[in-house]
């Protein structure tokens, strides 16, 4: 395929990405209904048992995609504390698996939206994913063999860390003039900016000989940064990757901090982080489904997956991923960030009580 043909195909895909994004959960649910190893007596009652998970996961996915963090940071605590009030409690590995499968679809949906706006540094994202892979796999395998109290304690530590980092980090998408200049502003100097024909609007990116990246989004806002700071980001993504595999989240929270600390603009950091979290969530999901037998832990077969749950959580998270960009424009990200951080702190305290046998 020639460069011009590829450019036209890419632009066409981005223009109609919402069609493909919403087709994915339809195909997934149809495959689950007709091909998944559900109980032999599964009927209407089985498939509709957890319909109420749709609005809950829709709200959660919208919140986390607006802030740019891992979906399981909300989904996993929800399944631990709220889900048992309406149904039977789930095993820790099943909780993480449902959270990861749902998160993988939701973040993939949101990632395509960020790519459409030209806010994803794919070279940076792929290098981060490559470095995080062994830690994600190791954390996922570890989840099969650690005791439940230890799981709750580690989850509490991860949530407290995420809450602290969220309180300290400025994730506003705009704000005053200084913030806007640091996070993308329309060029007024007449300088020639990149404009790729395969992207919507004036979006484009180019890298200078000295490593300086100039990026323009589809609205014409431009961003200048470098990809330096790999070692600092590698440290954060290795720790976050371990928690991503273990508990279903962590790499998003630590990752966004490391990118902002290495001067990647906020919008580009959030967009790129979506790709990293989505790909590592997919990887962790596969390990959680198939990997138990390799470490002598719980062997989770496809038949043990609660398909009647993910049949509702997957469409919910995909929808939330598409709604999030509109919510981020309508609401203050700072307000949402503080709400999520406070929620994380409260949940962490409850998890520590459970780990100590007091919950």
Secondary structure as GFF3:
##gff-version 3
##sequence-region A 1 359
A	DSSP	alpha_helix	3	15	.	.	.	ID=ss1
A	DSSP	alpha_helix	17	35	.	.	.	ID=ss2
A	DSSP	alpha_helix	44	47	.	.	.	ID=ss3
A	DSSP	alpha_helix	53	67	.	.	.	ID=ss4
A	DSSP	alpha_helix	72	81	.	.	.	ID=ss5
A	DSSP	alpha_helix	83	86	.	.	.	ID=ss6
A	DSSP	alpha_helix	92	116	.	.	.	ID=ss7
A	DSSP	alpha_helix	122	142	.	.	.	ID=ss8
A	DSSP	alpha_helix	148	168	.	.	.	ID=ss9
A	DSSP	alpha_helix	177	182	.	.	.	ID=ss10
A	DSSP	beta_strand	185	186	.	.	.	ID=ss11
A	DSSP	beta_strand	204	207	.	.	.	ID=ss12
A	DSSP	beta_strand	212	216	.	.	.	ID=ss13
A	DSSP	beta_strand	221	226	.	.	.	ID=ss14
A	DSSP	alpha_helix	230	247	.	.	.	ID=ss15
A	DSSP	alpha_helix	251	261	.	.	.	ID=ss16
A	DSSP	alpha_helix	266	290	.	.	.	ID=ss17
A	DSSP	three_ten_helix	292	295	.	.	.	ID=ss18
A	DSSP	three_ten_helix	302	304	.	.	.	ID=ss19
A	DSSP	alpha_helix	307	330	.	.	.	ID=ss20
A	DSSP	alpha_helix	333	355	.	.	.	ID=ss21
###
